[in-house]
């Protein structure tokens, strides 16, 4: 039985993680921690998980194998460093941090303490994205996330939203070690980001990742063109293939929980399995560094 702390019980934790944790109690003892006592009590009762307390000391007093950090992005650096330096394996929501220097430092601390530092790139574990990644002879990759009337400050949008299609595009391209990226951004009259795009070439492939904050629909698409056909995944749950044989559509099974389809539950299981078996990080640090570096370089161009 693993002992795992959970710190930060906001929207992402409640929607994407706590329901998954509730199904894993045969192998994991979960300890919830948040500053809001009312929220802590409510969620511990709702998901039948153990309430640890309302401060870091509550988790520090336990003998933890790992901690899941779902706090707001500005708190990631401090919390990740805190637990790594106490020899606790860490899973943290993306982004790990918003500067290259902080990302590098945290991975160095993890290596020094021989602990896993796993960033929650759930799309890497979504089955249909993995199917796209396995396709041979790719030549064009396009990943875009569309939102309805959601302009927001540029740096915030880049690290909170562009990180999704960018990391997916990098995965589909095999995480090229030195992508020569070009960036384009468009803001409204108030300076809020409306569209942003990253393009690069890798091993004979043209790759593009983007967000549209003022689209007419909420839709995420990943499209891979190969010499054999065009393959498109929509919202991680629909795979369309266009080949000489015709068009086919594959849907996620009705019985499959959304957190399986979207990769959250598989990501958590991969992290816990790596701890138990002392195997490699399921989100390789070098691949994570590439994603964070491109985002940081893009934000730097805002100044």
N, C-alpha and C positions, 0 to 999 in steps of 0.2 A: 504493500500500500504506500503510495506516494503522498507526502504532505505538501500541499500547494496553496500558497496565499494568493488572494485576488485583491488588488488595490485599485480603486476607482470604479464606481458602479453607475456610470452615466448611461446615456442612450445606447452607445455602441456595445457596452457590456451587457445591458439588458436585452437587446435585440439579437446580438450575434454570438454571445459567449455563454451567459448564464444558462440558457436552455440546453446548450451542449454539455456544460459542466454537470448539470443535473442528471444526465444520462450516463455519466462516467463514475458514479459513486461506488461502484463495486471495486474499482482499482485506485481511486483517488479520494483522499480526504481534503475537501476544499475549505478554506478559511477566508471569509469575506471581511474586507476592511474599507471603510469610508468615513469621512469626517461627519457625515449627516447620520445621526443615530436613528432618526425616524426611517430614513431610506434603508439603512442597514437592517433594521428589524423587519421591515416590510418584505425586503427581497430575500432575506434568509428564510423567512416563513414561506414565501411564495414558491421558492425553488427547493426548499428543504435542505438548505446548506448551512454550515456552521458560521455564526457571527463571531469574528475574532475581536473586533474593537474599532476604535475611531481614530487611531494614530499609528505611526510607524512602530512605536514601541510594542504595540500589541502583536505585530507580526514578528518583530525581532525576538520576542520572548519564546517563539515557537521554533522547533527544529524543522525548518522547511527544506524540501528538496528543490523547490522552484517557486517563482512568483510570476503571476500574470499581471502586467501593468496596463490598465485601461484608463488611466488618468488623462487629463488634457495634455496636448503636445508640449506646452511650455514646461511641464513638470517631468517630462520623460528623462532628460539628462540627469537631474538630481536623483530621481528614484532608481534609475538603472544603475548608476554609479553606487548608490547606497547598498543595494542588494548584492551586486557583483563583489564589492569589497568585503562582504560578509559571507562570501563563498556560496551564494545562492544562484542557481540557474535562472535566467530571465527570458520571458516572452513578453514583448512589448508591441503595442499597436504602432502602425506606421504613421508618421515618420519616426525613426529612432531619434533624430535631432535635426535641426535646420541649418547646421553649418558642417562643412567637411571636417573641420578640426575636432568638433565634438563627436562626430561619428567615429573618426579614427581613434580618438582617445578611448571611447567606450569599448571598441573592439579590442584594443590593446589591453585594457584592464581585464576583459573577459579571458583573453589568451593567457595573461599572467596568472590568473586564478584558475585556469583550466576549467572554465564554466561555459555553458552555452549562452549565447546572446542571440535570440531568435526574433526577427522582426515579422510581424503578422501579415505577410503578403498573401492573403487568402486565395487570390486568384491563381497563384501558382499551383494550388492544390485542387482547383475546380476541375472536374473530370473532363469537361468539354474543352477547356483551355489546354489541358494536357494532351488531348487528342490532336489539337492544332499543332502543338509543339512537336509532336512525333511525325508530322507529315514530312516526306522527303522533297527535295528539289524546290524549296521555297524561293520566290524571287521578289515578291512584294508583300509587305506586312503593314496593315493599317489598323490602329486601335483608337477608338474615339468614345468619349463619355459625354453625353448630351444631358443638359439640365434645363428646366423651364424657368425663365426669368429669375436667375440666381446669381447676378453679378456680385462679386465680393472683392475685397482688397487683393491685389495681385499676388503678393507673397503667400498669403493665406490660401488662396485658391490653388496655387501651384503645389504647395506641400500637402494640402488636404485632399485635392481632387485629381490634379494631373498625375500625381504619384501612381494612381491606379492604372490608367492606360499606359503610362511610360514603363512601369515595371513589367506589365504584361507584354508589351512590345519587345522589350529587351529579352524577356524569357523566350518568346517565340523566335527571336533572332539568335538564341544561343548565348546571350550575354557576351557580346564582343568586348574585348578587354580595353579597347581605346576607341570608342565611337566618336567620330568627328561630327559633333552635333551642331545643327543650326536651329535657331529659335525665332519664333514670330509670336507677337502678342498684340492684342487690340483691346483698348480700354474705352469705357464710356466717358462722357464729359466730366463725371465726378472722379475719374481715376480708377473705377472698379473694373476688374478684368472681365471681358466678355468672351474672348477666344484666345487660346494659346496652343501652339504646336511645336513639337520637337521632331526634327527629321535627321536621319543619318543613314549611311550605307554600311553594310556589313556582309562580307563573304558573298558578294554577288547579289545581295538583297537591298532593296530600297525600303526603308522603315519609317513609319510616321506614327506619332502618338499625339493625341490632342484632346482638348475639352472645348465644348461650346456651352457657355453658361446662359445663353439666351435662345436656346433651341425651342421648337414647339412641342417637344416631347422629352420625357426622361427615358433615355435609351442608351445602352452600352453595347458597342459592337466591336468584335475583333475579326478581321478578315485576312485570310492568308491566300495568296495566289501562288500556284505551283505550275510546273510544266504539265501537270495532269488535270488541273481543275481549279476552281475557286471555292473556298470553304469559309463559311461565316458563322460565328457564334453570337447570338443576341442574348443579352442579360444573363449570360452564363448558363442558360437553360434550353436553348434551341440551337441546333447545329444544322445548317443547310449546306449541302454539297452540290455544286454545279460541275458536271463532267460530261464527257462525250456520251456517257450512258444515260444522261438526263439529270433531272433534279430530284434530290431526296431530302427529307427533313427528319431529323431525329430530336425528340423531346426528352427532357429529363423525366424519369418515371414518376407517375402520380404519387406513388407510395413513398418516394424518397424525400426526406425532410429538406427544407430549404437550406438549412445550414450545412447539409452534405453537398447539395448542388452548388452552393456558392463557395465552398472550400473551407469554411471556418472550422467545422468539426474535424475534417481531415488534417488541417494545419495543427490543431491542438494535439491530436493523436500522434502526429509525426514528432512533435516536440517532446511529448511525454515518453514516447518509445525510444527516442534518442537518449534521453536521460537514463532510462531503465537499462538499455543495452550498451550505453557508453559508445554510441556511434556518432557519425558526423552530423553537424548542424544541418537540419533540413532546409534552412535558408542560408546558403553559403555566404559568409561574411563578404567575400570579394564581390559577389553578385549584388549584394545589398549596397555596398559602397558605390558601385557604378550608378545605380539609380539615384542615390542621395547626392552624388557628385554632380550629375547632370542637372538635378533640380536646383542645387545651390548655385551652379554656374548661371542658370537661367535667372534666378532671383538677383544675382549680382549685376546683371545687365539692366536691372530696373533703376540702378543708382548712377 
